[in-house]
């Protein structure tokens, strides 16, 4: 993992953090269509963990260089795995599972920026992000069964993103589908022209930076915690406690006061407004 202000580097994973608290993690292996192996998975895990522990970072963008977002597993890595024992394969799969879980549960808002093909494990990366913005040229494929494999490690996140019925089809068919279909299935949130992709991502960043950093983190946790729960007295008490706690927090008080005083809250003045000017 390398932290730089530009992508003039041979590093396969590049992390950039700007002064507004936006981190960009870039897969930088375009000659191999940003395919990943065990080393890149370790670098991504390290990058996601480092960002997750940094309270100054408010948004993370997952992007890549070149024509493709990611071809999924690197062919050389797959060839090595074919000769692994069950125990070695299990260890290898666990490393990927940890990386995906780290990405999925990052406290910051996460955006996947998909400019091209996203195959196999790359669909898992997109599914782990809160917001997916894709070019009209983006395409997706859960291609594992073509190789006699299954999309096991990514499956919890893909099923959550696309739904059971769609996954029953695409896990088995390995059909390639494009951004408009991915949006219909729920995998992609927004589809734009290739020329508009950068601005669409920047616009979403500005939208997120306008919001309370603390409230966004608490809201993301809330979504995970209340999903698929019974609406019983315990859940009602829990959600009531959460809103009471955020109302009396420093940012809750600032947000309410700013609203009634018809002014921008402090976090917006310091971040979203300045970034839009930059």
N, C-alpha and C positions, 0 to 999 in steps of 0.2 A: 504494500500500500504506500502510495506517495501523495503528499500534500503539496500542491503547486498552484500557482496562479494561472497556469495555462496547461495545455496538453502536449507540449513539446517534450515528450518523455517516452521511454520504452516501457514504463510500468504498465502492467495489465489492468490495474485498478488505481484510479486517480481520485483523490478527494480534494475538493476546493470548498472553502468556507468564506463567505463574504461578510462584510461588516454589518449586514442586516440580520445575521443569524440564519442564513440559508446555506445549507451544505449540499453540494452536488457530488454524488458518487458516480463515476463514469467508468464503464467497462471499455477498456482501450486495447482491444485485440482485433482490429478490423480485418486483418488478413485471414483470420479464422472465423470471421463473422461473429466475433465476441463470444465464441464458445468458451465454456469454463471447465476447468479441471479441479483436482483436489487442492492445488496451490491457490488458484483464484478463489475457490470457495473459502479457504482459510483467510485470505485477504479481505474478502467481503464480510465475513463474520467479524473480523477485527474492526473493519471500518464501521459497520453498523453498531457494534458494541460501544465503540469510542464515541460515536455521535449520540447514541442513546443516553450516555452518562454525562453529556455536556448540556447543562441547563441553559446555556446561552444560545444553543441552536434551536430554532423554532420550526424549521421546515427542512425536509430532505428531498432532493430530487434524485431519482435513479435514472441514469441516461447511458448512452453508449455512442461510440464514434463509428463512422462508416455507414454502409448501406443497410446493414441488419442490426436489429436490436440485440438479439442473441440467438445463436443456433442451438442453444442448450448444451448438452454434454459434448466435450471435445472428443473427437474420434480416437486420438491417441490414448486418452484416458480410458475410454470405453474398451479399447483393445487390451489395455493393461488389466482392467477389471474382469475381463472375460477369463483370465487365467487365475484370478484370486480364489481363495477358498471361501466357504460360506462365512467364516469368522471375519476374514478380511473385507468381504463385501459388506457385511453388517457394519463394521467400523466405518467404512467409506460412506455408506448410506446415512449413518448417524451424523456424520459431519455435515452433510447436506441438510439434514433435518434440523440441526441446530442453527444453521445459517438462515434457513427459511423462517424458523420460529423467531429468531432475533429480529429479522426484518418485519415480520407481521406484527409483533408486539412493541415496536419502537414507540416511545411516548410522544415523539414529534409527529406532525402531519407529514405523510409521505406521498410523493407524486412519482408515478412511472411515466417516462417520456418515451413513447414507442414510435420510432421513425420507420421501421421496416419489419422484417420477418422476426417473429418470436416463436421459437419451436421448443417443444419438450419442457425442460426445466425453466425456460424463460417465461412460459405461461405461468409457472408457479411464482416467479419473481413479480410479475404483474399482479397476480392475484393477492399477493401479500401487501401490496401498497394500498393506501386509502383512496387515492384518486389516480385514474389511468387516463392519460390524454394521448391519443394516437393519430398519426397521419393517415390519410385515406389510403396510402400505399402500404400500410401495416397489414401483416397477415399473421395468422396463428395456426398452430398445429400441435396436437397431442399425439406425437408420432411414435410413441414407445412400442405399441403392439406390432408395428412394421418390423421391429427388430426382435420380436419375441419377448418383449419386456412389458412392464406396466408402469403408469405414472404414479407410483405408490407414495413417494415422499412428498410430492407436491399436492396430492389428492385432497387433503383436508381444506386447503386454501382454495383450490380450483372449484371444488364442489360448493364451497361457501360463496364464491364469486359468481359462478354460472348456474348453480342449481343442480339438483340430482338428475332431473330428466335430461338436461342437455349433456351432462357428463356421461350418462349411460350410453348416449349416442357417440360422442366424440372420443371418449376413452377407447371405444371399440372400433370405431370406423377409421380413426386417424386421418379424417378429412381435413384439408386446409380450408380455413375460412378467413374472411377479410374483416376489416375494421368495422364496417357497418353491421355485419352479423355479430361480431364480438360485442358491439354496443347493445344490440337487441338482447343478447344473452346476459348482459350485466357485467361482463368482464371489463369492458371499456366504458368510461364515463362520457367522453367527449371525442368526436372525430372532426378533424380539421384538415385543410389542404396542407401539403408538405411545407409550403411557404409560410403558413400561418402557425406552424407548430411551436416555434420559439416564443412567439407572442402569446399564444394560448397558455403555455406553461407560465410565462412571466405574469400574465394576468391572474392566473390562479394563485401564484405566490403573493401578489399584491392583495388579493382577497383574503388570504389566510393571515398575512401580516397585519391586517386591519383589526384582527380579533385579539382578545385577551389570551396571552400565552398560557396562563394557568387554566383558564376556562377551556381552552382547546384540549389540553392534556386530560383534564378531568372529563370532558365530553367524550373523548376517544375511549377512555377507560369505561365510562358509563355504557357506551354502545356494546362493548364486549361483555360487560357484566350482566346486562339486562336481557340480552338476546336469548330467545327461546325459553325464558323463565316463566313460571306460573305467576300470574298476577294475583298474589296473595298478600296477607297482612305483612309478612316479612319483607316482601319486595316494596310495598308501599312505604313502610317505615324506612327502609334503606334509601329509597329515592328522596324521601322527605329530608332525611339527614344530610344528604348530599347537597341539595339546593340550599338548605339553611347554612351549611358550612361555607359554600361559595359566596353567598350573599354577604356574610360578615368578613370575608377575606379582604385583603388590601386591594386586590384587583377588582373584586366584586363591588366594593365601595367606590372605587375610582370610576368604574364603568357606569354605575348608576348615577353618581354625582355628575359626571360629564354629560350623560344623557339629559338630565334635568336642567343642566346649565347650558345646554345646546353648544357644547364644545367637543373637540376630539379628545379622547382619553390619551393619557401619556404614552402608552405603548404604540398607538397609531401615529402620533406626531413624530415619534422617534424612529419609526421603521417604515411602515407602508407608504406614508406621504413622501419620505425622502427617497425611497426606492423608486417610486413612480417618477420622481423628478430625475433620477439617475438613469 
